[in-house]
């Protein structure tokens, strides 16, 4: 078996350092201060390693880099195979940054079993990184399923009054969806005798076979995104999850569904992706418009932001699945590449914006212990610094030019226009709806007269909270003002996806 040597197993370090660090954090439960600083140190090291990964990545080629390959279960040709391209690296770096901010945000708010909470966050960080690195389909599946365990614990132990219901609903939805992917992977193994993603991309399949596989992958990844109509677990999970759980769920875990479409659906089943793209486009537009309307009428801050996430993730699936038709029927690969890059920028942007908004809700909840919008009002009168951050993130959620929320959506709308002006018009509706629910939220919470005596007792954000929200704001501004490094990083991998979509896998 060929081994791809590396001077340093950087990808394994990115995966296993937080997992081992989480296990060690469990042993520091009797020393809470040391445990918190140790957890933060492990997370910061992860950011440093992520930056080193980005700097060491050779931009310009679509080939996987930093590859590692070791036999795992040779009998079934299952390997511990790792590798990254520009798409993977962008999501890995986002994961590492968000983990640091989640640990910083929970510094004072999580006091019950804090060592177990920090351990769960670190282990979840490592497992999610494994998803973005896995080049063996079964290894991907193992990491994909392993994510459920720490998040199930985070919601079930540190969540709200209905945490057991929310955690079970989250687990059942995502676990049952994943079973279909497992069946699809087993079928592919029987077909070609390998779980190597590079091999699976070249397997010839009839349109019927591709369609069955396409829907097997669709069910699994649609639950993760989540897409309409399998989105109903998300509001419950967000409402009951602690702040850190909501931040990771929105900023990272939802992106794994979009990532799965790019890794499995498009390159392995390109003909079925083209054939059934209309369905995904329709579901994406429903998410953008209908769920946006649902968000407007919410009376719980977390639920409103959760529905907002479903609507914004509709842009991701729209940007991904307008690609097959643009490449094949319209012979417009540049527009397809623009749409997929827009989808990727939207994923990174949504990671920062949704993470920031849920962090803002956490700041308010730590003070009044309520998420009901009606319990607030006039917050800016007593929390001017917090009010400034909240308004900024709400503007970014609207897609204000100069923020990351504008860049990805604009790219997807522009690419959609090449496919159909009506699709572009439907997608553009979200700019109006996002402005409606975001500004309505700001008006009821931040502005106006002080809502009640409890609001008057609220103190403004401290230095730790300002650093967390400031870091999110910097990410939103960098991607919004100068997205070129991000798009250049992903361009070769997206161009290769265009090649994969253009090549039919039907038997000759």
N, C-alpha and C positions, 0 to 999 in steps of 0.2 A: 504494500500500500504506500502511495506517495504521501510524504509528510511535507508540509509547507513550513519551514523553519522561520522563526522570527527572533530578532535580537532580544526582544523582551515580550513576554506574553501579555501585552497591554490590554487586550480585550478580556482575557480571563481575569486580569487584575481588576478591571472595571466591574466585572460581574461579581466576583467572589469576595473582594475586599469589603463591600458593604454587608454581604451576607454573613461573613465571619465576624465583622464588626458588630452586627446586630446580635449575634450569639454571645459575644463578649459583653455587650451592654447589659444583657440579662444578669450577668454575674455582678454587676455594679449597683444592684437595686438598693443595697444598704448604704450607698453613698450617692445620693441624688445629684449633688452638684458635680461630682466627678463624672457621673454617668452622662449628664447633659453635655458637658464639655467634650467628653470622649466621642459621643455621637456626632456632635458638631464637627469635630476634627476629622472623623472618618468621611463625613459628607463633603467637607471642604477639600480633602484630598481627592475625592471623586471628581470635583470640579476641575482641579489642577490636571488630573489625568485626562479628563475630557478635552481640555484646552490643548494638551499635548497631542492627543489623538487628532484633533482638527489641524494643528500646525504640521504634524507629520504626514498628513494625507496629501497625496500627489493629485492635485486638481487637473483634470484634462482627459482622464480615461474613465471608462465605465466599469473596468474590472474591479473585483473585490480586493481590498487591501487589508493588511494586518491579519492575514489568514492564519488560522490554527486548525490542525486536523489530527485527531487521535481516534483510534478505534474505541468504540464504546460497547456495542452489542454486535460483534462481527457476524453472528449467525444470521441476523436479519439486516445486515448492511447498514446498521445505525451507527453514526459517528458523532463524536463531539467536534463539530465543524463550525468555526466562527469566521466571520469576515464582515467588512463594512464597505458601503459606498457613501456617496454624499448624502443620500436620504437618511441612511442609518445614523450618520454622525450628527446631523442636525437634531435628531430626536434624542440621541444619547446625551448630548450637551444640555438640551432642555431638561431632560430627566435629572441630571446632576444638579443643575441650578435650582430647580424647584424643590429638590430634596433638602438642600441647605435652607431655603426659605421656609419650608414647612417645619423643620426642626427649630429654627429661630422663632417662628410664630408660636410654637407650642411650649416655649421656654417656661412660661408662668401659668398658662391656661390649663395644662394637663398636669395634675398632681396625683391622681389615683393611678397606681401601677405605672408610673411614668417610665420606668425602665422597660417594661413590656411594650409600651407604646412606641418608644424610640427604636426598640429592636424591630418591631413590625414595620416601621417606616424604612429603616435601613435594608431589611431583607426584601421588602417590596421594591426598593430602588434597584437592588442587584438583579432581581428576577425580571423586572421590566427591561433593564439593560440587556439581559440575555435574549429577550424576544427580538430586540433590534439587531443583535449580532448573529443569531442562529442561521446557519446555512444548510442545516439538515432539517428536513421537515418534521421529523419526530422530536428532535431537540427543540425546535420552535414550539411544537405542541406541548411539550413538558413545561417549558417556561410559561407558555400561554395559559395553561391551567394552573400552574403554581401561583400565579398572581392572585387568584381568587382567595387563597388561604389567608395571607396577611390582611387583605382588604376586608374579608369577611370578619376577621377578628377585630379590626379597627372599628368597623361599624357596630358590630355586635356587643363590644365591651365598652367603648367610650361614646357611643351614640346617644340619641335622645330617647324619649319615653317609648317610642315604637321601634326601637333599634333591632329587636329580634325579628319582627316582621320584615323590616327593610333589608336586613342582612340575608335572611333566607330568600327573599324575593330576588335580590341581587345574585345570590349564588345559583339559584335554580335557573334563572333566565340565562345566565352566561354559561353555566355548565352544560345545560341541555343543548344550547346552540353549538357548543364546541364538539358535541358527539358527532354531528354531521360532518364537521371537518375531519375528524378522525376516520370516519368511514370513507371519505374521499381519499385520504392519504393511503389507507390500506388498499383501496382499489388501484391507485397509481402504483403502489409497490408491486402488486400482483401483475400489473401491466408491464413494468419495466425492471423490476427487481432492485430498486434503489429508492432511497429517501433524499438523495442529494438534490437540492433545488436546481442546480445547474443541469442535471440530467432530466429532471421533471419538466424543465422549460422546453425540452426538445422532443417530448413524447408525442407521437402522432395519435390523434383521437378523432373519432367521428363527431359530427355536430351533436348527435344525441348524447354521446359520452361526455362531451364538453359541457353540455347543458346541465346534466345531472351533477357534474362536479362544480359547475358554476353556482348552482343553487345550494349545494352543500357548503361551499365557501361563503356564499352570500348570507345564509342563515347565521353562521358563526360570527362573521365580522359585522353584520348588520346589528346584531345585539350589542356588540361592543361600541359601535359608533356613538349612540344608537340611532338607527333609522326608524322612521314610521313604518309599520305599526308596532315594532318591538321595543319601543322607547319607554314604556310606562314604568319600568323599574327605576329609571334614573331619578325622577323627582323625589320618590320615596327615599332612595339611597342618599341623595344629597341633603334632604331635610333632616334626616336622622343622623347622618355621619358627623363626627367632630370636624372642626374647621380644617385640620390637616388632611383628613380623609377626603373631604370635598375638594380641596385644592388638587391633590394628586389624581383623584378620579377625573376631574374636569381637564386638568392641564396635561396629563400623560395618558391615562388608561383609555380614554376615548379615542386617542390618536392611534392606538394599536389596531383598531378596526380599519381605519383608512390605510395604515401601513400594510395590513394583511391583503387588502385589495391589490396593492401595488406589487406585493411579493408573490401572490398566488393567482388571483383571478385573471389579471391582464396577461402575464407572460405564459401561464400554463393553459388557459382556456381563452385564447384571443378571439376565436371565431364565435364562441358563445357570448363573450363579453360584448362583441359587436352586435350580435343578434338580439341580446336582451338589454342593451344599454338604454333603450327607451323606457324600460320599467324603472331602472335606477334613477334616470333623469326625472321621471314623473314623481317618484317617491321623494326625491331631493327637493323638488319644487313644493310638494305638499308640506315637507318639513319647514321649508323657508317661510311659506305663507301661513299655513294653518297654525303651526306651533307658535309662530310669532304672535298671532292673534290670541292664542291661549295664554301666552306670557303676560299680555297686557292686563288680564283680569285677575291675576294672582294677588293674594293679600299677604303672602309669606315671602320674605326677601330671597331666601334660598331657593324656593320653588320657582320664583320668577327667573332667577339667574340660571337655574337648571333647564327650564324650557328655552331660555335664550341660547344655551349651549346646543340644544338639539337643532334649533334653527340655524345657528352659525355652522354647525358641522354638516348641514345640508349643502353648504357651499363646497365642502371637501369632496363629498361623493359626486356632486355635480361636476366639479372640475376634473375629477378622475374619469368619469364615464362619458363625457362628451368627446373624449379623446379617440376611442375606436372609430366612430363615424367620421371624425375630421381627418383621420389618417387614411381610411379606406374609401369611403364614398365621396368625400370632398377633396381628397388629395391635398390636405392642408396640414402637414405635420407641424409647421411652426405654430399654428393656432392650438393644436393638441398639446404641444410642449408648454405653451403659455398657460393653458388651463391646468395642466398637472402641476406645474411650478406654482401657480396660484393656489392650488389645493394644498401644497406643501407649506407655502408661506402662511396660509390661513391656519394650518395646524399649529405652527410655531406661534403665530400671533394669538390664537385662541388660548394657547397654553399660558401665555403671560397675562392676557386680559381676564380670562375666567379665573385663573389663580388669584389675581389681584382682587377681583370683586368678591370672591369667597373669603379672602383674607380680611377685606373691609367688613363683611358681615360678621366675621369672627371678632373683630375689634369691638363692634357694637354689642355683640352677644356677651362678651366678657364683662361688659359694664351693666347691662340691664337684664341679661338672661331672657331675652325674648327676640323672636325673629319676625314678629308681626309688624307690618309697615305702619299700621295705625297707632302703634305704641311710641312712635318717634315723631319728629317734626322740629324744624329749626335747629338741627344739630350743629350747623355751622356757627351759630351764635356762641356755643360753648366749646366747640372742637374745630377751630378754623383750619388747622393744619390737616386734620382728617378730612374735613369737608372739601378742601382743595384736591386731595388725592382722589376722593370718591367721585367728584365731578369729572376729573381728568379721565379716570378709568371708564366712567359712563360714556364720555364723549368717544373714547376709543372703541367702546362696544357699539356705538352708532356707526362707526366707519368714518370718523372725522379725518380728512386728509392731514398728513403729517404724523399720524399714528399707524401702528401696524395693522389695525382693523381695516384700514382703507386699502392697503396694498393688495392683499390676497383676494379680497372680494372684487376689486377692480379688475385684476387679472382674469379671474374666472368669468366675470360678466363680459369682458372684452372677447375672450375666447368663445363664450357661448353665443355671442352675436354672429360669429363666423359660422356657427352651426344653424342658428335660427334666431331672428330678432325677437320672436315671441318668448323663447326660452330666456333670452337675456332680459327681457322686460319682466318676466316672472321673478327672475333672480334679483333684479334691482328693487323689487317691492320690499325686500328685507331691509333696505336702507331706510325706508319710511317707517316700517314696523319697529325696527331696532331703535330708531329715534323716539318713537312713541313710548315703548315700554321703558327705555332707559331714562328718558327725561321725566316721564311720569314718576318713576322711582326716585329720582333726584329731587323732584319738587316736593314729594310727600315726606322724604326723610331729611334732606339737607336744608332746604330753604323754608322761608316763612317764619312765623312766630314760634317760640319754644313750645313744644307740644304739651308738656306736663311737667310737674315738679321733679319727677325722676330724671327727665332729660337734663334739667338744670344742674343736677349733681354730677353729671358725666365729666370726666377729665379728658383732656386732649391726649393724643398719642404720645408715648414716651419714645426715647431714642431707639430702643429695639424695634418697636413697631414701625417707626419712621424708616429705619434701615430696610426692613422687609418690604414695605410698600414702595420705598424709593428704588429698590432693586428691580421690582416689577415695572415701575415707571420707566426706568432706563432701558429695559428690554423692549418695551412698547415703542419708545422713541427711536431706538437704534434701528429696529426693523422697519419702522414707519418712514424714517428719513433716508436711510441708506441701506436698502435691502440687497444691494448688488453682491456683497460677499456671500450671502445666503443663497441667492439664486445661482451664482457661479459655482458654488459648492455642489448643488444638486443637478445642474444642467446636464452633465454627461450621463448620469444614471437615468434621468428622465428621457434623454435622447435614445438611450438603449431600450427603454420601455416602448418608445415609438416604433423602433425596429421590430420588437417582439410582437407588437399589435399588428403591424403590417404583414407579418409572415403568417400565412395560414398553417395550421397544424393538422388540417384534414388529410387523411391518407390519400396518396396519389394512386 
